[in-house]
C-alpha cells in the first residue's frame, strides 16, 4: 500500500508499535548489563576487553566516551561482529579496497586518539522480542527496520 512502511511482525506504520519499540529499545539500551567497553585491536579489529557476549542476533550502538552514539549496526552474531578478527575486520586489512565503511573510520579515529575511549551498547534480539511479547526470530525486514529506528532515535534512546 502506498505511503505505508514495509513491515512484518513489527508494524511500524502504527504509532502504538513505534512507541512500544522505542520504549523497549530505550529500556534495553539503558540497562548497564548491555554496555561494554570496546577497543580497537591491532588497528583492524574491534575487541571487547571484558570478554565474550552473546553469539545471538541483535543490534549494537558504538559510542564515544561521553556515551554519544557514533554508529548503529545489526548482526546475526553480536560477539563475532564486535569481538573477533574475522567478524570485526570490515575489509580494513585489504590493501586493494576502494572505500571504507564507517566502522573503519571509527577504528582509525580511535587508534589516533581523536575519539574514544569507545563503548558499545548491545540489544539482543531475543531480549527485544521478549520485551515486546513477540515470538522470534524476527524476519530480515523487521531486523533492518529496527536498525533504522535505532539509528533515527539513537540520541533519544541513549539519553
C-alpha positions, 0 to 999 in steps of 0.5 A: 500500500502506498505511503505505508512502511514495509513491515512484518511482525513489527508494524511500524506504520502504527504509532502504538508499535513505534512507541512500544519499540522505542520504549523497549529499545530505550529500556534495553539500551539503558540497562548497564548489563548491555554496555561494554567497553570496546577497543580497537585491536591491532588497528583492524579489529574491534575487541571487547576487553571484558570478554565474550557476549552473546553469539545471538542476533541483535543490534549494537550502538558504538559510542564515544566516551561521553556515551554519544552514539557514533554508529548503529549496526545489526548482526546475526552474531553480536560477539563475532561482529564486535569481538573477533578478527574475522567478524570485526575486520570490515575489509580494513586489512585489504590493501586493494579496497576502494572505500571504507565503511564507517566502522573503519573510520571509527577504528582509525579515529580511535587508534589516533586518539581523536575519539574514544575511549569507545563503548558499545551498547548491545540489544539482543534480539531475543531480549527485544522480542521478549520485551515486546511479547513477540515470538522470534526470530524476527524476519530480515525486514523487521531486523533492518527496520529496527536498525533504522529506528535505532539509528533515527532515535539513537540520541533519544534512546541513549539519553 
